[in-house]
Amino acid sequence: MSARTDPTARVGIDRDALLDLARALVRLPTVNRPEEGLSEAPAAELVAGWMRERGWSPLVEEVAPGRPNVICVIDGGGGPGRTLLFEGHTDVVTEGERSEWERDPFGAEVADGRLWGRGAADMKGGLAAMLFAADALARERPWPGRLVLAVLADEEGMMLGAKGFVAAGHARGVDAAIICEPEGGELCLTQKGAIRARVVATGRMTHGAMPQHGLNPVPALAAFVLEMADVERQLHERHGEDQHLGWPYVTPTVLRVGHPDQVNVIPAGGAVFLDIRTTPAIDHAELLARLSEAAVAVGERLGLDLRVEVIDDRPSTSTAPDAPVARAVAAAHEAIHGSPPPVGGVPGTTDGTILWRDAGIPVVTYGPGGKWIAHQANEHVAVGELGDYAEVYAEAARRFLRGDA
């Protein structure tokens, strides 16, 4: 009986071809810089073409101009069963200053047993690994259920790809998802939530020499920023440090007020932006109410309007260790590596927060690359990890789809 028809057969991973695909992806500068003509489109085209070469039927959908998702469903051909989602994203953050890189950030150089370049770990290595795992599974059919591949845009931004994936109905019927982000060998069952907020101060413009005729928004924004340090301290005291996620943070990141060439003008308004990271113990609605109360209090004290506008609200996620997808990945990791994976948490957020929030899908995060290497110069991933993770993905899918976990 051939591997294609024997349900107990295991198709191997072509590690050289996997590395070739990962390198091809890293060579594509899929930073979202539309003013330079850069987007995820070339990576989506590459992935969709790779899928068609295998006889699959990918669906390419734009979630914004020039920013496509690629979705592909592989039916196991073995009758009804579970549906598992492999998820990865094609966009990367800016490469930053080229002088900080020892190698070309888009050169995809292989040296010292590592693939180097922007996105090597976050997360084109994991994306290539999940695709090769899916290819191995496709060649092992029949098996029950379905495998869904989501290759999404804009994870590094507003997660338009994940939101579009859910809005288009592609998450319907998905029982669980493996998010193939770099986590340093950990099986991450939790991830931090994220709130992006804009705090707007409305004052009244006047001459800098005559402040009595205006309302200066700058002191109000400064007072609010100081208040946020107190809010963060209260979160620490009340909720403590999460075992896997660490501390929650309320971080002012951007200040927009006035004009640098108009130092003699009190501006009419301004804004400070917050990047808030939460743990599962924190109620977002309660926290946002606390921020709004602080804004009102500062505004009333200084005689102007100060309000909080929520840009995005992504919850923390938490999947039980005994959930089928968690048990499948843990068992697959142990089968490949000989010992169970350490359990951890994602210090940032992934597209999994959207799948969890908007579609109720249990998610685990597990992928090649160091946990802290993302977004840094000289990003890299160990070449050997690419094949190792592809093998774990394939084995985890086998166990999950056949009901062994």
C-alpha positions as CSV (number, residue, x, y, z in Angstrom):
1,M,0.0,0.0,0.0
2,S,1.4,3.4,-0.9
3,A,2.0,6.3,1.5
4,R,-0.7,8.1,-0.4
5,T,-3.3,5.5,0.6
6,D,-2.0,3.9,3.8
7,P,-3.5,5.9,6.7
8,T,-0.6,4.8,9.0
9,A,2.1,6.1,6.6
10,R,4.2,9.1,7.4
11,V,5.5,11.4,4.6
12,G,8.8,13.0,5.4
13,I,9.7,16.7,5.2
14,D,12.0,17.8,2.4
15,R,14.2,20.0,4.5
16,D,16.2,21.5,1.7
17,A,13.1,22.5,-0.2
18,L,11.7,23.9,3.0
19,L,14.8,26.1,3.5
20,D,14.6,27.2,-0.1
21,L,11.0,28.4,0.4
22,A,11.9,30.2,3.6
23,R,14.8,32.0,1.9
24,A,12.6,33.0,-1.0
25,L,10.1,34.5,1.4
26,V,12.7,36.4,3.4
27,R,14.1,37.9,0.2
28,L,10.8,39.7,-0.3
29,P,10.7,43.0,1.6
30,T,7.1,42.7,2.7
31,V,7.1,45.8,4.9
32,N,4.0,47.8,4.7
33,R,5.4,50.9,2.9
34,P,2.9,51.7,0.2
35,E,4.7,54.9,-0.6
36,E,7.6,52.7,-1.8
37,G,5.4,50.1,-3.4
38,L,6.0,47.6,-0.7
39,S,3.4,45.3,0.7
40,E,2.7,41.6,1.4
41,A,1.5,41.0,-2.2
42,P,4.7,39.4,-3.6
43,A,4.8,36.9,-0.7
44,A,1.1,36.1,-1.2
45,E,1.7,35.5,-4.9
46,L,4.7,33.2,-4.1
47,V,2.7,31.2,-1.6
48,A,-0.4,30.9,-3.8
49,G,1.8,29.7,-6.7
50,W,3.5,27.2,-4.5
51,M,0.0,25.9,-3.5
52,R,-1.2,25.6,-7.1
53,E,1.9,23.6,-8.0
54,R,0.6,21.0,-5.6
55,G,-2.8,20.9,-7.1
56,W,-4.4,22.9,-4.4
57,S,-7.0,25.7,-4.9
58,P,-5.9,28.8,-2.9
59,L,-8.2,31.7,-2.5
60,V,-6.6,35.1,-2.7
61,E,-8.5,38.0,-1.0
62,E,-7.4,41.6,-0.5
63,V,-8.2,43.0,2.9
64,A,-6.8,46.4,1.8
65,P,-5.4,47.6,-1.5
66,G,-2.3,45.5,-2.3
67,R,-2.6,43.5,0.9
68,P,-3.9,40.0,0.2
69,N,-4.7,37.0,2.4
70,V,-4.2,33.5,1.0
71,I,-6.6,30.8,2.2
72,C,-6.5,27.2,1.3
73,V,-8.6,24.3,2.5
74,I,-7.3,20.7,2.2
75,D,-9.9,18.1,2.7
76,G,-8.7,14.9,4.1
77,G,-11.0,12.8,2.0
78,G,-11.7,10.5,4.9
79,G,-15.1,11.7,5.9
80,P,-16.3,14.1,8.6
81,G,-14.0,15.1,11.4
82,R,-12.3,18.0,13.0
83,T,-11.0,21.1,11.3
84,L,-7.6,22.4,12.2
85,L,-6.2,25.8,11.2
86,F,-2.5,26.6,10.6
87,E,-2.0,30.3,10.7
88,G,0.9,32.6,9.7
89,H,1.4,36.1,8.4
90,T,3.4,37.5,5.5
91,D,4.1,41.0,6.6
92,V,7.3,42.0,8.5
93,V,8.2,45.1,10.5
94,T,10.7,47.6,9.2
95,E,14.3,46.6,8.9
96,G,15.3,49.8,10.6
97,E,18.8,51.2,10.1
98,R,20.7,49.1,7.7
99,S,23.9,50.0,9.5
100,E,22.7,47.9,12.5
101,W,22.6,44.7,10.4
102,E,25.7,42.6,9.9
103,R,24.1,41.0,6.8
104,D,21.6,42.3,4.2
105,P,18.2,42.1,6.0
106,F,16.6,40.8,2.8
107,G,19.5,38.7,1.6
108,A,18.3,35.5,3.2
109,E,21.9,34.5,3.9
110,V,22.5,31.1,5.5
111,A,25.6,31.1,7.8
112,D,26.5,29.5,11.1
113,G,23.6,27.1,10.8
114,R,21.1,30.0,10.7
115,L,18.9,31.8,8.2
116,W,19.4,35.5,8.6
117,G,17.1,38.3,7.6
118,R,14.0,40.3,8.5
119,G,11.2,37.9,9.0
120,A,13.4,34.8,9.3
121,A,11.9,34.1,12.7
122,D,8.9,36.4,12.7
123,M,7.6,34.6,10.9
124,K,8.5,33.4,7.4
125,G,10.4,30.4,8.9
126,G,7.2,29.3,10.7
127,L,5.1,30.0,7.6
128,A,7.3,27.8,5.4
129,A,7.3,25.1,8.0
130,M,3.5,25.0,8.3
131,L,3.2,24.9,4.5
132,F,5.5,21.9,4.2
133,A,3.7,20.2,7.1
134,A,0.4,20.7,5.1
135,D,2.1,19.3,2.0
136,A,3.2,16.1,3.9
137,L,-0.4,15.7,5.2
138,A,-1.9,16.2,1.8
139,R,0.2,13.4,0.4
140,E,-0.9,11.1,3.3
141,R,-4.6,11.2,2.5
142,P,-7.1,9.9,3.3
143,W,-7.7,11.2,6.8
144,P,-10.9,12.6,8.5
145,G,-11.7,16.3,8.6
146,R,-10.0,19.3,7.0
147,L,-6.9,21.4,7.3
148,V,-7.2,25.1,6.7
149,L,-4.2,27.3,5.8
150,A,-4.4,31.0,6.6
151,V,-1.6,33.0,5.2
152,L,-2.6,36.5,6.3
153,A,-1.6,40.1,5.9
154,D,-1.1,42.9,8.4
155,E,-0.4,41.0,11.6
156,E,2.1,43.6,12.5
157,G,-0.4,46.4,12.2
158,M,-4.1,46.4,12.9
159,M,-4.5,42.6,12.1
160,L,-6.7,43.4,9.1
161,G,-5.8,40.0,7.6
162,A,-7.2,38.1,10.6
163,K,-10.2,40.3,10.9
164,G,-10.9,39.9,7.2
165,F,-10.5,36.1,7.4
166,V,-13.1,35.9,10.1
167,A,-15.5,38.5,8.5
168,A,-15.4,36.5,5.2
169,G,-16.6,33.4,7.1
170,H,-13.4,31.4,6.7
171,A,-13.2,30.7,10.5
172,R,-16.6,29.0,10.5
173,G,-16.3,25.4,11.5
174,V,-12.7,25.7,12.6
175,D,-12.2,23.7,15.8
176,A,-8.7,24.9,16.8
177,A,-5.7,26.9,15.5
178,I,-1.9,26.6,15.7
179,I,-0.3,30.0,15.4
180,C,3.1,29.3,14.0
181,E,4.9,32.3,15.5
182,P,8.4,32.0,17.0
183,E,8.3,31.0,20.7
184,G,11.7,29.5,21.4
185,G,10.5,25.9,21.8
186,E,7.7,26.8,24.2
187,L,4.1,25.7,23.7
188,C,2.3,28.9,24.5
189,L,-1.2,28.5,25.8
190,T,-1.7,32.1,26.8
191,Q,-0.9,35.5,25.2
192,K,-1.2,39.0,26.4
193,G,-4.1,41.2,25.4
194,A,-3.5,44.6,23.8
195,I,-5.4,47.8,23.9
196,R,-4.3,50.6,21.5
197,A,-5.8,53.9,22.6
198,R,-5.6,57.6,21.6
199,V,-6.0,60.2,24.3
200,V,-7.1,63.5,22.7
201,A,-6.8,66.9,24.4
202,T,-8.9,69.8,23.0
203,G,-7.6,73.2,24.0
204,R,-7.7,76.6,22.3
205,M,-4.8,78.0,20.2
206,T,-3.2,81.3,21.1
207,H,0.1,83.1,21.0
208,G,2.8,81.6,23.2
209,A,3.4,85.1,24.7
210,M,-0.3,85.3,25.8
211,P,-1.2,82.0,27.3
212,Q,-4.0,83.6,29.3
213,H,-6.0,83.8,26.1
214,G,-5.8,80.1,25.2
215,L,-6.1,76.6,26.7
216,N,-2.8,74.7,26.5
217,P,-3.3,70.9,25.9
218,V,0.3,70.1,26.6
219,P,0.1,70.2,30.5
220,A,-3.0,68.1,30.3
221,L,-1.4,65.4,28.2
222,A,1.7,65.4,30.5
223,A,-0.6,65.1,33.6
224,F,-2.4,62.2,32.0
225,V,0.9,60.4,31.2
226,L,1.9,60.7,34.8
227,E,-1.5,59.3,35.9
228,M,-0.9,56.3,33.7
229,A,2.2,55.4,35.7
230,D,-0.1,55.2,38.7
231,V,-2.7,53.1,36.8
232,E,0.1,50.6,35.9
233,R,1.3,50.4,39.5
234,Q,-2.3,49.6,40.6
235,L,-2.5,46.8,38.0
236,H,0.7,45.4,39.3
237,E,-0.5,45.5,42.9
238,R,-3.9,44.0,42.2
239,H,-3.0,41.3,39.6
240,G,0.6,40.6,40.2
241,E,3.0,39.0,37.7
242,D,1.5,36.3,35.5
243,Q,3.4,33.0,35.6
244,H,3.9,32.9,31.8
245,L,3.2,36.4,30.6
246,G,4.9,38.6,33.2
247,W,3.7,42.1,34.1
248,P,0.9,44.1,32.5
249,Y,2.0,47.5,31.1
250,V,0.4,50.8,30.3
251,T,2.9,52.5,28.0
252,P,2.7,55.9,26.4
253,T,4.3,55.5,23.0
254,V,3.6,58.5,20.7
255,L,2.9,62.2,21.4
256,R,1.4,64.4,18.8
257,V,1.0,68.1,19.7
258,G,1.9,71.4,18.1
259,H,4.4,72.0,15.3
260,P,8.2,71.8,15.8
261,D,8.6,75.1,13.8
262,Q,5.9,77.0,15.7
263,V,7.4,77.2,19.2
264,N,5.6,80.5,19.8
265,V,2.1,79.0,19.3
266,I,0.1,77.2,22.0
267,P,-1.7,74.5,19.9
268,A,-5.4,73.9,19.8
269,G,-5.1,70.2,20.6
270,G,-2.9,67.2,20.8
271,A,-2.9,63.5,21.5
272,V,-0.9,60.8,23.3
273,F,-1.1,57.2,22.2
274,L,-1.0,54.2,24.6
275,D,0.1,50.7,24.0
276,I,-1.5,48.7,26.9
277,R,-0.5,45.0,27.4
278,T,-2.7,42.9,29.7
279,T,-2.9,39.5,31.3
280,P,-6.0,37.2,31.4
281,A,-6.8,38.4,35.0
282,I,-7.4,42.0,33.8
283,D,-10.9,43.1,32.6
284,H,-10.5,45.4,29.6
285,A,-13.8,47.2,30.1
286,E,-13.0,47.9,33.7
287,L,-9.5,49.2,32.7
288,L,-10.9,51.4,30.0
289,A,-13.4,52.9,32.4
290,R,-10.5,53.7,34.7
291,L,-8.6,55.4,31.9
292,S,-11.7,57.5,31.0
293,E,-12.2,58.5,34.6
294,A,-8.5,59.7,34.7
295,A,-9.0,61.6,31.5
296,V,-12.1,63.4,32.8
297,A,-10.5,64.2,36.1
298,V,-7.4,65.7,34.5
299,G,-9.5,67.6,32.0
300,E,-11.7,69.1,34.7
301,R,-8.8,70.0,36.8
302,L,-7.1,71.9,33.9
303,G,-10.3,73.3,32.3
304,L,-10.3,71.5,29.0
305,D,-11.6,68.4,27.3
306,L,-9.7,65.2,27.5
307,R,-11.1,61.9,26.2
308,V,-10.0,58.4,25.5
309,E,-10.6,56.8,22.1
310,V,-10.0,53.1,21.7
311,I,-8.2,52.2,18.4
312,D,-8.2,48.5,18.9
313,D,-9.0,46.1,21.8
314,R,-7.5,42.6,21.6
315,P,-8.2,40.3,24.6
316,S,-5.7,38.0,26.3
317,T,-6.2,34.4,25.3
318,S,-5.9,31.3,27.4
319,T,-6.3,27.7,26.2
320,A,-6.5,24.9,28.7
321,P,-3.6,22.4,28.8
322,D,-6.0,19.5,28.3
323,A,-7.6,21.1,25.2
324,P,-7.3,18.7,22.2
325,V,-5.1,21.1,20.2
326,A,-2.8,21.7,23.2
327,R,-2.5,17.9,23.9
328,A,-1.9,17.3,20.2
329,V,1.0,19.7,19.9
330,A,2.5,18.6,23.2
331,A,2.4,14.9,22.2
332,A,3.8,15.7,18.8
333,H,6.7,17.7,20.3
334,E,7.5,14.9,22.6
335,A,7.3,12.3,19.8
336,I,9.9,14.4,17.8
337,H,12.1,15.6,20.5
338,G,11.8,13.0,23.2
339,S,10.5,15.2,26.0
340,P,7.5,17.4,26.6
341,P,7.7,21.0,25.5
342,P,8.0,23.7,28.2
343,V,4.7,25.7,28.6
344,G,4.9,29.4,28.1
345,G,3.0,32.5,27.1
346,V,3.3,35.0,24.2
347,P,4.6,38.3,25.5
348,G,3.0,40.2,22.6
349,T,-0.1,39.5,20.7
350,T,-0.7,37.4,17.5
351,D,-3.5,37.0,15.0
352,G,-4.7,34.4,17.5
353,T,-6.3,37.1,19.6
354,I,-8.6,37.9,16.7
355,L,-9.4,34.3,16.0
356,W,-10.2,33.9,19.7
357,R,-12.1,37.1,20.1
358,D,-14.1,37.1,16.9
359,A,-14.6,33.4,16.2
360,G,-14.1,31.7,19.6
361,I,-11.4,29.5,18.2
362,P,-9.0,27.9,20.8
363,V,-5.4,28.8,19.9
364,V,-1.9,27.7,20.8
365,T,1.2,29.4,19.6
366,Y,4.3,27.4,18.7
367,G,6.9,28.0,16.1
368,P,10.6,28.2,15.1
369,G,12.9,31.0,16.2
370,G,13.8,32.7,19.5
371,K,11.1,34.2,21.6
372,W,12.8,37.6,21.9
373,I,14.5,37.9,18.5
374,A,11.5,39.4,16.7
375,H,11.7,43.0,15.5
376,Q,15.5,43.2,16.2
377,A,18.4,43.8,13.9
378,N,20.2,40.6,12.8
379,E,17.1,38.5,13.1
380,H,17.7,34.8,12.5
381,V,16.3,31.3,12.9
382,A,18.2,28.1,13.2
383,V,18.0,26.1,9.9
384,G,17.4,22.8,11.8
385,E,14.4,24.2,13.6
386,L,12.5,24.7,10.3
387,G,12.3,21.0,9.6
388,D,11.8,20.1,13.2
389,Y,8.8,22.3,13.6
390,A,7.4,21.2,10.3
391,E,7.5,17.6,11.6
392,V,5.8,18.6,14.8
393,Y,3.1,20.5,13.0
394,A,2.4,17.5,10.8
395,E,2.4,15.1,13.7
396,A,0.2,17.4,15.8
397,A,-2.3,17.7,12.9
398,R,-2.4,13.9,12.5
399,R,-3.2,13.4,16.1
400,F,-5.8,16.2,16.3
401,L,-7.6,15.4,13.0
402,R,-7.8,11.7,13.8
403,G,-9.0,12.3,17.3
404,D,-6.0,10.9,19.1
405,A,-5.8,14.0,21.3
